[in-house]
């Protein structure tokens, strides 16, 4: 409601707020909801019922097994298509990334150092080099 109505209020089981305003409003008619949670059956059932996708926890141990479980629960819930799957990763390994792509992982995120622009840019260039990508000039 905050993203679509001029003035929104809500009274639910866990959250309650009176007349509120938020800008800017989204230009999308449906704002995708992705839930960051451990890759287990309980969380995946909730995601299949209430969200558009899953964000792994850092260092999730079994991406392949978790993705397959989520897809099965998603299909069993009658959801069409595939969920969005965002993996938080630490080290880019091309073979791993290709396997995840084949499984249906839609996005892989890497953290950046909380440092100067030069150091962050250098880190991005290093990641690009590990993946055989040409760094984008600043």
C-alpha positions in Angstrom: 0.0 0.0 0.0 2.9 2.4 0.8 4.2 1.9 -2.7 0.9 2.4 -4.6 -1.5 4.6 -2.6 -1.2 8.3 -1.8 -2.1 7.6 1.9 -1.8 4.1 3.3 -2.6 2.4 6.6 -2.5 -1.2 7.6 -3.8 -3.3 10.5 -2.6 -6.9 10.4 -1.7 -9.7 12.7 2.0 -8.6 13.1 2.1 -5.1 11.8 -0.1 -2.0 12.3 0.4 1.5 11.1 -1.9 4.5 10.8 -2.1 7.0 7.9 1.4 7.1 6.3 3.0 8.4 3.2 6.0 7.3 1.1 7.5 8.7 -2.0 8.7 8.2 -4.7 6.1 5.6 -5.8 7.2 2.6 -7.8 6.6 2.7 -11.6 6.1 -1.1 -11.5 2.6 -2.4 -11.1 3.9 -5.4 -9.1 6.9 -4.9 -6.9 8.9 -8.2 -6.7 9.4 -9.5 -3.2 12.4 -11.7 -2.6 13.0 -13.2 0.8 16.4 -13.7 2.3 16.4 -16.8 4.4 18.0 -20.2 5.0 17.3 -22.7 2.3 14.9 -25.1 4.0 11.5 -26.5 3.4 9.7 -24.3 5.9 11.1 -21.1 4.4 10.5 -22.3 0.8 6.9 -23.1 1.5 6.5 -19.5 2.8 8.3 -18.1 -0.2 6.1 -20.2 -2.7 3.0 -18.9 -0.9 4.0 -15.2 -0.4 7.0 -14.1 -2.5 8.6 -14.0 -5.9 12.0 -15.4 -5.0 14.7 -16.3 -2.6 17.9 -14.7 -1.5 20.4 -17.1 0.0 22.1 -16.5 3.2 25.9 -15.8 2.9 27.8 -19.0 2.5 24.7 -21.2 1.9 26.3 -24.7 1.8 24.1 -26.6 -0.8 22.9 -24.2 -3.5 22.0 -27.0 -5.9 19.9 -29.0 -3.4 18.2 -25.8 -2.1 17.4 -24.6 -5.6 15.9 -28.0 -6.6 13.9 -28.1 -3.4 12.6 -24.6 -3.9 11.6 -25.3 -7.5 9.7 -28.4 -6.4 7.9 -26.6 -3.6 7.1 -23.8 -6.0 5.6 -26.2 -8.6 3.7 -28.1 -5.9 2.2 -24.7 -4.7 0.9 -24.2 -8.3 3.1 -21.3 -9.0 3.9 -20.7 -12.7 7.4 -20.1 -14.1 10.4 -20.2 -11.8 11.2 -18.2 -8.7 13.9 -15.6 -8.8 17.0 -16.9 -7.0 19.7 -14.6 -5.8 22.9 -16.1 -4.4 25.2 -14.2 -2.1 28.7 -15.5 -3.0 32.2 -14.9 -1.8 34.5 -16.1 -4.6 33.7 -16.1 -8.3 34.5 -19.5 -9.9 33.3 -19.6 -13.6 32.4 -23.3 -13.4 30.3 -22.8 -10.3 28.6 -19.8 -11.8 27.8 -21.8 -15.0 26.3 -24.6 -13.0 24.2 -22.2 -11.0 23.0 -20.6 -14.2 21.9 -24.0 -15.5 20.0 -24.6 -12.3 18.1 -21.4 -12.6 20.0 -19.0 -10.4 19.1 -15.6 -11.7 21.5 -13.3 -9.9 24.8 -13.7 -8.0 25.9 -10.9 -5.7 29.4 -10.1 -4.4 30.2 -7.6 -1.6 32.4 -4.6 -2.3 35.0 -3.3 0.1 33.8 -0.4 2.2 36.7 1.7 1.1 37.8 4.4 -1.4 36.4 4.4 -4.9 39.8 3.4 -6.2 40.0 0.3 -4.0 36.4 -0.7 -4.7 37.1 -0.2 -8.5 40.3 -2.3 -8.2 38.3 -5.0 -6.5 35.7 -5.0 -9.2 38.4 -5.2 -11.9 39.9 -8.2 -10.0 36.6 -9.9 -10.0 36.1 -9.2 -13.7 39.5 -10.6 -14.4 38.7 -13.9 -12.5 35.6 -14.3 -14.7 37.4 -13.4 -18.0 35.4 -10.2 -18.3 36.7 -6.9 -19.4 36.3 -4.2 -16.7 34.1 -1.3 -17.6 36.0 1.9 -17.7 35.1 4.5 -15.1 
